[in-house]
Amino acid sequence: MAQKDIKDFSQEQEYESLFLSFSNKVHKILIKLLIALLVGLFLCQSLLRIPSLRKVLSSAEHYEGKPLPPLQELLEKFTGN
């Protein structure tokens, strides 16, 4: 009976070490993937700040309206000054 318990304990330790090894590898891959996605997001958002590229990259750009005039012009128009 004691021999069986030792064998079971050994198998449990082997399973745990294999699981920890696997989970550490997956963890490292997920961290690298997250960093790559954040860098890609930063890069895309930076490219969208360039007006000539924004027209090519953004399909919704042509749906945008005309920009508002400066606030002072609007105030003069509506207050009559």
CORNOR-V65067 format. One record per residue. N is the residue number from 1. SS is DSSP state (H for helix, E for strand, - for the rest). PHI is phi in whole degrees, 0 to 359 (NA if undefined). D_LAST is the distance of its C-alpha to the last C-alpha in Angstrom with 1 decimal. Layout:
N,SS,PHI,D_LAST / N,SS,PHI,D_LAST
//
This chain:
1,-,NA,99.8 / 2,H,293,98.6 / 3,H,295,98.6 / 4,H,293,96.4 / 5,H,298,93.9 / 6,H,294,93.8 / 7,H,294,93.2 / 8,H,298,90.4 / 9,H,297,88.8 / 10,H,296,89.0 / 11,H,294,87.4 / 12,H,296,84.6 / 13,H,296,83.9 / 14,H,296,84.0 / 15,H,298,81.5 / 16,H,297,79.2 / 17,H,292,79.3 / 18,H,295,78.6 / 19,H,296,75.8 / 20,H,296,74.2 / 21,H,297,74.6 / 22,H,296,73.0 / 23,H,293,70.1 / 24,H,293,69.4 / 25,H,295,69.3 / 26,H,296,66.9 / 27,H,300,64.7 / 28,H,296,64.5 / 29,H,295,63.6 / 30,H,295,60.9 / 31,H,296,59.4 / 32,H,296,59.4 / 33,H,296,57.9 / 34,H,298,55.1 / 35,H,296,54.4 / 36,H,297,54.4 / 37,H,293,52.0 / 38,H,293,49.5 / 39,H,296,49.8 / 40,H,297,49.2 / 41,H,298,46.1 / 42,H,300,44.7 / 43,H,296,45.5 / 44,H,296,43.9 / 45,H,294,40.7 / 46,H,293,40.6 / 47,H,293,41.1 / 48,-,289,38.3 / 49,-,278,35.9 / 50,-,267,36.7 / 51,H,304,34.5 / 52,H,292,37.3 / 53,H,282,39.8 / 54,H,299,37.6 / 55,H,295,37.6 / 56,H,279,41.4 / 57,H,279,42.0 / 58,-,257,39.6 / 59,-,283,40.3 / 60,-,268,37.0 / 61,H,299,34.8 / 62,H,285,34.3 / 63,H,273,33.2 / 64,-,291,30.1 / 65,-,276,26.7 / 66,-,287,24.0 / 67,-,292,22.4 / 68,-,291,19.0 / 69,-,289,16.3 / 70,-,304,15.2 / 71,H,302,13.4 / 72,H,298,10.4 / 73,H,296,9.9 / 74,H,296,10.5 / 75,H,298,8.1 / 76,H,294,5.1 / 77,H,293,7.3 / 78,H,271,8.2 / 79,H,262,5.7 / 80,-,79,3.8 / 81,-,275,0.0
//
